[in-house]
Amino acid sequence: MKLKYILPSLLAVLTLITACSENGDITLLDEVQVSSSYIALPVDGGSTAITVNAKYDWEIDTADVPDWLGISQTSGTAGSSSVTFSADATLDARSATLYLHSGGKEQILEVIQGVASIEEVTIAEVFAGVNSKTYRVTGTVTAIANTEYGNFYMNDGTTDDDLYIYGTVDASGSYSWSSFGIEVGDEVTVEGPRSTYGTVVELVDATFISVTKSLISVSSVDPEDGNMPLEGGEFTVNLACSGDGVTVDIPDDAKDWLSIASIVSASDNVTITFNVARNDGGDRNTTIVFYTTANGTEYSCQTVLTQAGSIMPVSIAEFNAAEVSDTQYRITGYISSIENAERGRFYVTDFSATTYVYNMDGFAELGLSEGDIITLVGKRDEYGETIEMTSAYAEESKTVTAISVADFRNLSDDSDTYYRLTGTVSRSTEDNTKFDLDTYGNFALVDSTGEVYVYGVSTGVGGESGQFGTLGVNEGDELTIICYKTSYGSLIEAGGAMYVSHSAK
């Protein structure tokens, strides 16, 4: 432990205890008196009781009672009352100011548990620490995620993983990011309580302490948004550097498509030009880090290079198996469940698997329902153990209408309009039909309104034909398919059928 601090609230409490009137006596109210206006609770948890003597009914304002503090009673009648304050064990000191009202007067009660101390530790020690404990850390800013609340990443070299600072506040507790002047590469000191969000360790609403500006920074890049086209080309970074020379770190996973073309130095300005190869795969990005030294201290800054790529068409199973990245994937399936249409949260299923689509812009405006077919492009992401498609947009969608067999038979032939049919798998009574559940899926689908001949069923949206036997569908099972209306001579058929689900009857 390197530093200890006494919280201002504790100093205020101690001041209150010692505050006296001019004649040296503690000032007391005539309407209500307490045996102690200072309630100290042990850091390991426990309780403390005080006595309230009131001439009138009294009440403690519950709006000021924190969740961690228990009070045996918050109101009482005239006379003498015993009030017990209790709390569970805590890792860090905490306090509360309460207000007791009686006879139009207000008595202040100060509650404190433990003595505040804040450890200055390494980021590795934060990762090994415990939630709810407050830590002070110093590290280099590696990335800035949000400039409204002050979300950024930092590292001090004691671990390969960056520590996430989820919100940065000033001494008054206000978000004031612009006033801190923090940039990538700066050395920053903050302190805040440790928390975990899924597998991410973070300091939440950390208090800004200080910043030491880096001796190297990115002045500009070209293209200015850092986005390179699929075709590749030259990417230029201009640096302001007052240290001793510049070194460049290109991540290993980018060295096969990113290389240095030239480095030109002029006084404190350095221009580095990179060659970016053509991208025949999905979207990709990398973080280029620049270093300089001065008096034995290393300083750094960085820039992110993103390159557009081809959209990768995959099955949903292949999408789920992919790594989290900025690669763009295309999937097609039917909407199997809608969690929240306004927010664009729903599930999509194809022949291979199901995945979750999170916060798709414009989904509600499409007016789609469960069962409709949709083609999406988006990124593979995850939240905890949930695989997600994020930044998704719809390339195409098809309405799928649930319909009875009788109504289906009365439709005009149309291979562009899809319907959902549910019925019992049976042998057809119509001429020029066959019964095949092993290979292609030829049979009659029968509901209460009639029967229709199903001419081949794929294993699902985007699935294979000729593999119907792998689905395990038997005669007499209830089967749901997506199909269009077609005919062969006088025989009405369900064409282009795709498997949705089945159950034994």
Secondary structure as UniProt FT lines:
FT   HELIX           8..18
FT   TURN            22..23
FT   STRAND          32..34
FT   STRAND          38..41
FT   TURN            43..44
FT   STRAND          46..54
FT   STRAND          58..60
FT   HELIX           62..64
FT   TURN            67..68
FT   STRAND          70..71
FT   STRAND          75..76
FT   STRAND          79..87
FT   STRAND          94..102
FT   TURN            103..104
FT   STRAND          105..113
FT   STRAND          119..120
FT   HELIX           123..127
FT   TURN            131..132
FT   STRAND          134..146
FT   TURN            147..150
FT   STRAND          151..155
FT   STRAND          163..169
FT   TURN            171..172
FT   HELIX           177..180
FT   TURN            184..185
FT   STRAND          187..197
FT   TURN            198..199
FT   STRAND          200..212
FT   STRAND          216..222
FT   TURN            224..225
FT   STRAND          227..228
FT   TURN            230..231
FT   STRAND          233..241
FT   STRAND          247..249
FT   HELIX           252..254
FT   TURN            255..257
FT   STRAND          258..266
FT   TURN            267..268
FT   STRAND          269..276
FT   STRAND          284..294
FT   TURN            295..296
FT   STRAND          297..307
FT   STRAND          312..313
FT   HELIX           316..321
FT   STRAND          328..340
FT   TURN            341..344
FT   STRAND          345..349
FT   STRAND          354..357
FT   TURN            361..362
FT   HELIX           363..366
FT   TURN            370..371
FT   STRAND          373..383
FT   TURN            384..385
FT   STRAND          386..398
FT   STRAND          400..402
FT   HELIX           405..409
FT   STRAND          414..426
FT   STRAND          442..447
FT   TURN            448..449
FT   STRAND          450..455
FT   STRAND          457..458
FT   TURN            461..462
FT   HELIX           468..471
FT   TURN            475..476
FT   STRAND          478..488
FT   TURN            489..490
FT   STRAND          491..503
//
